[in-house]
Amino acid sequence: MKTRKLGTGGLEVLALGMGCMGLRFGLGLTADQAKGIRMIRVAMERGITFSDTAQA
């Protein structure tokens, strides 16, 4: 998979990230907390290294 470098410290993340909006706020009904945690863990197990958690 393609990666991107962030800043000058050598940190690399996948070019494709996981958006987390809707897990606990922002899009009406939110995911059950246990399901949200499970989704994040599965994404990490599958190699996702970038999660967008901004509250904006």
Stockholm file with secondary structure:
# STOCKHOLM 1.0

chainA/1-56         MKTRKLGTGGLEVLALGMGCMGLRFGLGLTADQAKGIRMIRVAMERGITFSDTAQA
#=GR chainA/1-56 SS CCEEEETTTTEEEESSCEECTTSSSSSSSCCCHHHHHHHHHHHHHTTCCCEECCCC
#=GC SS_cons        CCEEEETTTTEEEESSCEECTTSSSSSSSCCCHHHHHHHHHHHHHTTCCCEECCCC
//
